[in-house]
Amino acid sequence: MAELDSYNELVARYHELSDEARSDAVAYRREQYADDDHAIFVADCDDEVVGFVHVKDKETPEVFARGAEANISEVYVVLDRRGGGIAGELINCAERWADERDYEYVTLSVNADNETARKVYESRGYETRRHKMDRRLE
């Protein structure tokens, strides 16, 4: 495998959308928005979308004694707006949504090498409970 130029390129390749997903992206988001078990909050500035967060119900298996969980599946802020507190405000919206629905926990995943995002989450009290690992089969 050729050397990758940067961490961002590695992440982009891992999360690259299929051609079908790209063509159906708007319909996919509308479907999620209409589902009461999902919420999407959008940050805008001067009529320009600068970020969003997607939070959804995450069913807790019945074998566990813990309460219901909401999962922040996506947080995104456009590059030139990062560092200004937008991600924190979006996370606030997701957490309020979860709290209003009596979820006990809010969970999220973050790429292992994404120090910036990890610092944002850790500063808000998120803790690592589990490490997810994968291996590409060739």
N, C-alpha and C positions, 0 to 999 in steps of 0.2 A: 504494500500500500504506500502510495506516495506521501511524503511529509506534507502535513497541512500547514498553511501559512499562519493560522491563528486559532485560538480557542473558538472564536466566533464562527469561523468557517466549519469547524468540527461540529459545533452545536447546530448550525444551519443545515448541515448534511443529515444529521441524525433526525432532525425535526422537519425535513423537507416534505412538503405536501405532495400527495399524488395528483396527477392531472385531473382526475375525477373530483377530488376534494376542492381543488382550486375553482373548478367550474361551478360547484355547488356550494361555495362558501357562504354566499348571502342567504340562500335557502336554509342552510345548516344553522346559521346564527338566528334566523327568524324562528325556526322551529324550537331552538333552545329558549329563546326569549319568551315564547308562548307557554312554555312548560313551567308550572308553579314550583317545581323542584329545582329550577335554575334561575339565576339572576345575572344579568350583565350590566355593569355600571360603566359609563363612558365619561371621560374627562375631555372637555373641550376648552379651547382658548381662541377667542376671536373667530368663532364659527369653524374652527379646525379641530378635528378629533386628534388628541395628543396622547391618549392612553385609554386602556380599558382593563377591567377585571371580570373574570367569570367565576362564579361560585355556584356550587350545586350540592344537592343532598348526596351524602355518601353513606349508603346503608351499612350499619354496624352489624356484623354477624351476631346471631343470637347467642352464640357460645360465650360472648364477652359480657362482662357486667357493666361496662361503661355505657354512657348514654350516646345519643345520636350525634353524628358528625356532619359538618358541612365541609366541603373540600374546595379550596381555591385552586382551580385547575389552570388558570392563566392570569398573569399580570403582565401588562405590556405598556411601556411608555416610549414614545418616539425618542430617538437618540438625542436630539438637540434639546429635549425638555427634561432629561434625566438629572437627578440631583436637586431638583427643586421642590420635592415633597409630594409630587403627584402620586407616586406609587403608594405612599403612606395614606393619602386621602382615599385612594381607591380601595385599599385594604380596609380602612375604616368603614367604608360603605358595605363591603362584603361581611365584615364582622357584625355590623349592626343588623344586616339582613339575617344572619345566623342567630343572633341573640333574640331577635323578635320572634323567631320560630322555635325558641327553646333548645337549640343545639347545645350540647355540653362542650364540644371541641370544634375547633376549626383546624383543618389540616392542609398541608400543601407540600409540593415537591419542588426541589430546586436542583439544577445541574451542579454536580460536585465542585466544579472549578469556577462557578459563578460567585466569586467572593463578594461582589457588590450587592447582589440580591440577597445572599446569605446574611450579610451585615444588616440590611434593611429588616429582614425577618427576625433575626436575633435581637435587634434593638427593640422590637415590639414584643419580645417574650417567647417567640417560637423556639422550640428545642428539637434537637435531633433525637428521634426515638428509634429510627431504623435506617439502615443503609440499603439501597436497592442497587444491585449489580447486574450487569448483563455482559454477554459475550457474543460477538457476531460470528455466526457459523458460515464457513465458506465452502 
